[in-house]
Amino acid sequence: MKTAWIAATLALVLAAPAGAQGQGAYDVEGRGGDGQAYRGTALLENTGHNTWRVTWQVGADTARGVGLLIPEGPLLVVGYEMAGREIGVVAYAVEPDGRLLGTWTQGEGGGVGYETLTPAAGAARK
C-alpha cells in the first residue's frame, strides 16, 4: 500500500509541470539563428491526449504546426511549416509557470534560434 501511495504521489509531482502548459494565446519573443530579435503571438490548441496544434504569427509570417507533449520532460516538440515555404522543428521545455522555452531550426540552411512563449495577459487558459 505504501509503495502504491509513493508511486501515485511521484506521478502527480512529475506531471505537475506538464499541467502548467495550457491551451490559449501566448506572447512570443525570440532570436533567430542570424541573431535577429522578433516578437509575435502563438495560439496553442489541444487536439487530443498530449497532442497540440500551434499557430504562430510573427509580423506578416504565419507558421502552423502539430506537436507532441512528452510528459517525462516535460517537453513539447512541434513540427511546423512557414506558409508553404519552409519546414522546421521546435522543442519547448515546459516550465512550471506555463512559459515554454524553445530551441528551433528551419529550412535547408538550418541554424538554431531560440524563443520563449509566455501565456498572454488576460488570455483564457484551459
PyMOL commands that set and color helices and strands:
alter all, ss='L'
color gray80, all
select helices_A, chain A and resi 2-20
alter helices_A, ss='H'
color red, helices_A
select strands_A, chain A and resi 24-31+37-48+51-58+61-70+75-82+86-94+100-106+113-119
alter strands_A, ss='S'
color yellow, strands_A
deselect
rebuild
show_as cartoon
